[in-house]
Amino acid sequence: MADELADADRAISAAQRKLRDIAVRRAELEQQLLAQQTEKARLESELAGLKAKLGEAVFRMYVEGGQGGTRRFLSGDDPNQLARDAHYLEQIARQRMQAIEQARQTMARLEALAAETARQRDALAAIEQERRGEQQSLLAEKEQQRAVLSRISAQLSEQRGEMRTLQRNEERMEKLIQGLEKIARQQAEARARADAQARAEAESRARQAEQHRSQAAASAPSRADSTASADPAGGQTSRLADSGTSGTAFAALKGRLGWPVRGAIKGRFGSPRAGGVTNWHGVFIKAESGVEVRAVAAGKVVFADWLRGFGNVVILDHGEGYMTVYGNNDSLLRNPGDTVRTAEALATVGSSGGQDESGLYFEIRHRGQPQDPAKWMAAK
């Protein structure tokens, strides 16, 4: 598209320059024609003067050199006068010949000037025809430029629409993550309060049981040794189990996680997305449609639904503010509330959400902030 616009702009520039050259040549020819017309008028005036002069000479020749003049030479008049008359007649004849030659030359120059003027007018007509052709070419190039600009404008409008769509999609994901993070935090606080209350109640029951045993031992000293060895052990075991944890904390798995699917990474974390208005908050892994998407760690499904821009999405909560996001799936295999173990299937790879190729969009979040998956994974 940019090459087309560059070609159109260059063509318009060349056409406009050629039209300017044509205009200069036309102005020069018109100036020459004007000079030729001035010269023609001068020559015509000169020729009229020569004709008048020649007419006068012919008249005088007729008057002085006719039969009367001949009789004068034969009359026997003064020889000196006859010599003067002969010289005078010779001068008249010479002037007549000069006038005739000048008139002939002037007429030849007029004919040459007329021929040159005709050539100049033909050249001017050719230039005018060339100008009209270049004008049509310029109009065509400008129309081509407008068409290219129109396509570029439409493309930019489409790109701006895509960029706004990407921004809105990112905003939806951010709001979803923030909402899930808030819910997870509230649930964790509720569990902590419940655990604290359970421990307090267990400690209270233990103190009451101890007081009961002490009172029983005081009232029946002969049988205390046979019953005191079993009951305390049961209460201690129950308390340790309530306060324990199971599995490995997600934070401890950094650098040891396996990838959810095998494939080539297209969009890398932190790199600009289309239009450069947003950056990748995760990675896009190209993979064949239908391949199983596996959980990178044990967790609880907190979201399993369609999200605009990300298609069918599964989000796992791994505790302590850690979540993983799996998007653009073909089908979802889990429901919200499900507990999954490491490597269990969550979904199948697809191209939902408007993707033009199949693959998985994968994110890791900690307290809502995107993390670079490459720093968490052991291998692709």
ZIKATA-V219209 format. One record per pair of residues at least 12 apart in sequence whose C-alpha atoms are under 10 Angstrom apart, sorted by the first residue. I is the first residue (numbers start at 1). J is the second residue. If there is no record, write none. Layout:
BEGIN
i & j
I & J
I & J
END
This chain:
BEGIN
i & j
1 & 148
1 & 149
1 & 151
1 & 152
1 & 155
2 & 148
2 & 149
2 & 152
3 & 148
4 & 144
4 & 145
4 & 147
4 & 148
4 & 149
5 & 144
5 & 145
5 & 146
5 & 147
5 & 148
5 & 149
5 & 152
6 & 145
6 & 148
7 & 141
7 & 144
7 & 145
8 & 138
8 & 140
8 & 141
8 & 142
8 & 143
8 & 144
8 & 145
8 & 146
8 & 147
8 & 148
8 & 149
9 & 141
9 & 142
9 & 144
9 & 145
10 & 141
11 & 137
11 & 138
11 & 140
11 & 141
11 & 142
11 & 144
11 & 145
12 & 137
12 & 138
12 & 139
12 & 140
12 & 141
12 & 142
12 & 144
12 & 145
13 & 138
13 & 141
14 & 134
14 & 138
15 & 131
15 & 134
15 & 135
15 & 136
15 & 137
15 & 138
15 & 139
15 & 141
16 & 134
16 & 135
16 & 137
16 & 138
18 & 130
18 & 131
18 & 134
18 & 135
18 & 138
19 & 127
19 & 130
19 & 131
19 & 132
19 & 133
19 & 134
19 & 135
19 & 138
20 & 131
21 & 131
22 & 124
22 & 127
22 & 128
22 & 130
22 & 131
22 & 134
23 & 127
23 & 128
23 & 131
25 & 123
25 & 124
25 & 127
26 & 120
26 & 123
26 & 124
26 & 125
26 & 126
26 & 127
26 & 128
26 & 131
27 & 124
28 & 124
29 & 117
29 & 120
29 & 121
29 & 123
29 & 124
29 & 127
30 & 120
30 & 121
30 & 124
32 & 116
32 & 117
32 & 120
33 & 113
33 & 116
33 & 117
33 & 118
33 & 120
33 & 121
33 & 124
34 & 117
36 & 110
36 & 113
36 & 114
36 & 116
36 & 117
36 & 120
37 & 113
37 & 114
37 & 117
39 & 109
39 & 110
39 & 113
40 & 106
40 & 109
40 & 110
40 & 111
40 & 113
40 & 114
40 & 117
41 & 110
42 & 110
43 & 103
43 & 106
43 & 107
43 & 109
43 & 110
43 & 113
44 & 103
44 & 106
44 & 107
44 & 110
46 & 102
46 & 103
46 & 106
46 & 107
47 & 99
47 & 102
47 & 103
47 & 104
47 & 105
47 & 106
47 & 107
47 & 110
48 & 103
49 & 99
49 & 103
50 & 96
50 & 98
50 & 99
50 & 100
50 & 101
50 & 102
50 & 103
50 & 104
50 & 106
51 & 96
51 & 99
51 & 100
51 & 102
51 & 103
52 & 99
53 & 95
53 & 96
53 & 99
53 & 100
54 & 92
54 & 93
54 & 95
54 & 96
54 & 97
54 & 98
54 & 99
54 & 100
54 & 103
55 & 96
55 & 99
56 & 92
56 & 96
57 & 89
57 & 91
57 & 92
57 & 93
57 & 94
57 & 95
57 & 96
57 & 97
57 & 99
58 & 92
58 & 93
58 & 95
58 & 96
59 & 92
60 & 89
60 & 92
60 & 93
61 & 88
61 & 89
61 & 90
61 & 92
61 & 93
61 & 96
64 & 85
64 & 86
64 & 88
64 & 89
64 & 92
65 & 85
65 & 86
65 & 88
65 & 89
65 & 90
65 & 92
65 & 93
69 & 82
69 & 85
69 & 86
69 & 89
72 & 85
73 & 85
73 & 86
156 & 275
159 & 274
159 & 275
160 & 274
160 & 275
160 & 277
162 & 274
162 & 275
163 & 273
163 & 274
163 & 275
163 & 276
163 & 277
163 & 278
164 & 275
164 & 277
164 & 278
165 & 308
165 & 309
166 & 273
166 & 274
166 & 275
166 & 277
166 & 278
166 & 279
166 & 308
166 & 309
167 & 277
167 & 278
167 & 279
167 & 309
168 & 308
168 & 309
169 & 307
169 & 308
169 & 309
169 & 310
170 & 278
170 & 279
170 & 280
170 & 281
170 & 308
170 & 309
170 & 310
172 & 307
172 & 308
172 & 309
172 & 310
173 & 307
173 & 308
173 & 309
173 & 310
173 & 325
174 & 368
174 & 369
174 & 370
175 & 368
176 & 303
176 & 307
176 & 315
176 & 368
177 & 303
177 & 315
177 & 323
177 & 325
177 & 365
177 & 367
177 & 368
177 & 369
178 & 367
178 & 368
178 & 369
179 & 368
180 & 302
180 & 303
180 & 315
180 & 316
180 & 317
180 & 321
180 & 323
180 & 367
180 & 368
181 & 302
181 & 317
181 & 319
181 & 320
181 & 321
181 & 322
181 & 323
181 & 365
181 & 366
181 & 367
181 & 368
182 & 321
182 & 367
182 & 368
183 & 302
184 & 302
184 & 317
184 & 318
184 & 319
184 & 320
184 & 321
184 & 322
184 & 323
184 & 367
185 & 319
185 & 320
185 & 321
185 & 367
188 & 319
188 & 320
188 & 321
195 & 242
195 & 243
196 & 243
198 & 239
198 & 242
198 & 243
199 & 239
199 & 240
199 & 242
199 & 243
202 & 235
202 & 236
202 & 238
202 & 239
202 & 242
203 & 235
203 & 239
205 & 235
206 & 232
206 & 235
206 & 236
206 & 239
209 & 231
209 & 232
209 & 235
210 & 232
213 & 227
213 & 228
213 & 231
213 & 232
247 & 298
248 & 297
248 & 298
249 & 297
249 & 298
249 & 318
249 & 319
249 & 320
249 & 322
250 & 296
250 & 297
250 & 298
250 & 299
250 & 317
250 & 318
250 & 319
250 & 320
250 & 321
250 & 322
250 & 323
251 & 318
251 & 319
251 & 320
251 & 321
251 & 322
251 & 366
251 & 376
252 & 376
253 & 296
253 & 297
253 & 376
253 & 377
253 & 378
254 & 373
254 & 374
254 & 375
254 & 376
254 & 377
254 & 378
255 & 373
255 & 374
255 & 375
255 & 376
255 & 377
255 & 378
255 & 379
256 & 296
256 & 375
256 & 376
256 & 377
256 & 378
256 & 379
257 & 295
257 & 296
257 & 297
257 & 342
257 & 373
257 & 374
257 & 375
257 & 376
257 & 377
257 & 378
257 & 379
257 & 380
258 & 294
258 & 295
258 & 296
258 & 297
258 & 342
258 & 343
258 & 376
258 & 377
258 & 378
258 & 379
258 & 380
259 & 285
259 & 293
259 & 294
259 & 295
259 & 296
259 & 297
259 & 343
259 & 362
259 & 373
259 & 374
259 & 376
259 & 377
259 & 378
259 & 379
259 & 380
260 & 285
260 & 292
260 & 293
260 & 294
260 & 295
260 & 296
260 & 297
260 & 326
260 & 342
260 & 343
260 & 344
260 & 345
260 & 346
260 & 360
260 & 362
260 & 377
260 & 380
261 & 285
261 & 286
261 & 287
261 & 288
261 & 291
261 & 292
261 & 293
261 & 294
261 & 295
261 & 296
261 & 348
261 & 349
261 & 359
261 & 360
261 & 362
261 & 380
262 & 285
262 & 286
262 & 287
262 & 288
262 & 291
262 & 292
262 & 293
262 & 359
262 & 360
262 & 379
262 & 380
263 & 284
263 & 285
263 & 286
263 & 287
263 & 288
263 & 359
263 & 360
263 & 380
264 & 284
264 & 285
264 & 286
264 & 287
264 & 359
264 & 380
265 & 283
265 & 284
265 & 285
265 & 286
265 & 287
265 & 359
265 & 360
265 & 361
265 & 380
266 & 283
266 & 284
266 & 285
266 & 286
266 & 359
266 & 361
267 & 279
267 & 280
267 & 281
267 & 282
267 & 283
267 & 284
267 & 285
267 & 286
267 & 361
268 & 280
268 & 281
268 & 282
268 & 283
268 & 284
268 & 285
268 & 372
268 & 373
268 & 374
269 & 281
269 & 282
269 & 283
269 & 284
269 & 362
269 & 363
269 & 370
269 & 371
269 & 372
269 & 373
269 & 374
270 & 282
270 & 283
270 & 370
270 & 371
270 & 372
271 & 283
280 & 361
280 & 363
280 & 370
280 & 372
281 & 361
281 & 362
281 & 363
281 & 364
281 & 365
281 & 369
281 & 370
281 & 371
281 & 372
281 & 373
282 & 324
282 & 325
282 & 326
282 & 361
282 & 362
282 & 363
282 & 364
282 & 365
282 & 370
282 & 371
282 & 372
282 & 373
282 & 374
283 & 360
283 & 361
283 & 362
283 & 363
283 & 364
283 & 372
283 & 373
283 & 374
284 & 326
284 & 327
284 & 328
284 & 358
284 & 359
284 & 360
284 & 361
284 & 362
284 & 363
285 & 349
285 & 358
285 & 359
285 & 360
285 & 361
285 & 362
285 & 380
286 & 349
286 & 350
286 & 351
286 & 357
286 & 358
286 & 359
286 & 360
286 & 361
287 & 349
287 & 350
287 & 351
287 & 357
287 & 358
287 & 359
287 & 360
288 & 348
288 & 349
288 & 350
288 & 351
288 & 357
288 & 358
288 & 359
288 & 360
289 & 329
289 & 330
289 & 348
289 & 349
289 & 350
289 & 351
289 & 357
289 & 358
289 & 359
289 & 360
290 & 329
290 & 330
290 & 331
290 & 347
290 & 348
290 & 349
290 & 350
290 & 358
290 & 359
291 & 329
291 & 330
291 & 345
291 & 347
291 & 348
291 & 349
291 & 350
291 & 359
291 & 360
292 & 329
292 & 330
292 & 331
292 & 333
292 & 343
292 & 344
292 & 345
292 & 346
292 & 347
292 & 348
292 & 349
292 & 350
293 & 314
293 & 326
293 & 327
293 & 329
293 & 331
293 & 332
293 & 333
293 & 343
293 & 344
293 & 345
293 & 346
293 & 347
293 & 348
293 & 349
293 & 359
293 & 360
294 & 326
294 & 340
294 & 341
294 & 342
294 & 343
294 & 344
294 & 345
294 & 346
294 & 347
294 & 348
295 & 314
295 & 315
295 & 316
295 & 324
295 & 325
295 & 326
295 & 340
295 & 341
295 & 342
295 & 343
295 & 344
295 & 345
295 & 346
295 & 347
296 & 316
296 & 324
296 & 341
296 & 342
296 & 343
296 & 344
296 & 345
296 & 377
297 & 316
297 & 317
297 & 318
297 & 323
297 & 324
297 & 340
297 & 341
297 & 342
297 & 343
297 & 344
298 & 316
298 & 317
298 & 318
298 & 319
298 & 339
298 & 340
298 & 341
298 & 342
298 & 343
298 & 344
299 & 315
299 & 316
299 & 317
299 & 318
299 & 319
299 & 322
299 & 323
299 & 324
299 & 337
299 & 338
299 & 339
299 & 340
299 & 341
299 & 342
300 & 315
300 & 316
300 & 317
300 & 318
300 & 319
300 & 323
300 & 334
300 & 335
300 & 336
300 & 337
300 & 338
300 & 339
300 & 340
300 & 341
301 & 314
301 & 315
301 & 316
301 & 317
301 & 318
301 & 323
301 & 324
301 & 334
301 & 335
301 & 336
301 & 337
301 & 338
301 & 339
301 & 340
301 & 346
302 & 314
302 & 315
302 & 316
302 & 317
302 & 318
302 & 323
302 & 335
302 & 336
302 & 337
302 & 338
302 & 339
303 & 315
303 & 316
303 & 317
303 & 325
303 & 334
303 & 335
303 & 336
303 & 337
303 & 338
304 & 316
304 & 326
304 & 327
304 & 332
304 & 333
304 & 334
304 & 335
304 & 336
304 & 337
304 & 338
304 & 346
304 & 347
305 & 327
305 & 331
305 & 332
305 & 334
305 & 335
305 & 336
306 & 327
306 & 328
306 & 329
306 & 332
306 & 352
306 & 353
307 & 327
307 & 328
307 & 352
307 & 353
308 & 328
308 & 352
308 & 353
308 & 354
309 & 327
309 & 328
309 & 352
309 & 353
309 & 354
309 & 355
310 & 326
310 & 327
310 & 328
310 & 329
310 & 351
310 & 352
310 & 353
310 & 354
310 & 355
310 & 360
310 & 361
311 & 326
311 & 327
311 & 328
311 & 329
311 & 330
311 & 331
311 & 350
311 & 351
311 & 352
311 & 353
311 & 354
311 & 355
311 & 361
312 & 326
312 & 327
312 & 328
312 & 329
312 & 330
312 & 331
312 & 332
312 & 347
312 & 348
312 & 349
312 & 350
312 & 351
312 & 352
312 & 353
313 & 325
313 & 326
313 & 327
313 & 328
313 & 329
313 & 330
313 & 331
313 & 332
313 & 346
313 & 347
313 & 352
313 & 353
313 & 360
313 & 361
313 & 362
314 & 326
314 & 327
314 & 328
314 & 329
314 & 332
314 & 333
314 & 334
314 & 335
314 & 336
314 & 346
314 & 347
314 & 362
315 & 327
315 & 336
315 & 346
315 & 362
315 & 363
315 & 364
316 & 336
316 & 337
316 & 338
316 & 339
316 & 340
316 & 346
316 & 364
317 & 339
317 & 365
318 & 366
319 & 366
319 & 367
320 & 366
320 & 367
321 & 365
321 & 366
321 & 367
321 & 368
321 & 369
322 & 364
322 & 365
322 & 366
322 & 367
322 & 368
322 & 369
322 & 371
323 & 363
323 & 364
323 & 365
323 & 366
323 & 367
323 & 368
323 & 369
323 & 370
324 & 362
324 & 363
324 & 364
324 & 365
324 & 366
324 & 370
324 & 371
324 & 373
325 & 360
325 & 361
325 & 362
325 & 363
325 & 364
325 & 365
326 & 346
326 & 347
326 & 349
326 & 360
326 & 361
326 & 362
326 & 363
326 & 364
327 & 347
327 & 349
327 & 350
327 & 351
327 & 352
327 & 353
327 & 359
327 & 360
327 & 361
327 & 362
327 & 363
328 & 347
328 & 348
328 & 349
328 & 350
328 & 351
328 & 352
328 & 353
328 & 354
328 & 355
328 & 357
328 & 358
328 & 359
328 & 360
328 & 361
328 & 362
329 & 346
329 & 347
329 & 348
329 & 349
329 & 350
329 & 351
329 & 352
329 & 353
329 & 358
329 & 359
329 & 360
329 & 361
330 & 347
330 & 348
330 & 349
330 & 350
330 & 351
330 & 352
330 & 353
330 & 358
330 & 359
330 & 360
331 & 346
331 & 347
331 & 348
331 & 349
331 & 350
331 & 352
332 & 345
332 & 346
332 & 347
332 & 348
332 & 349
333 & 345
333 & 346
333 & 347
333 & 348
334 & 346
334 & 347
347 & 360
348 & 360
349 & 361
364 & 376
END
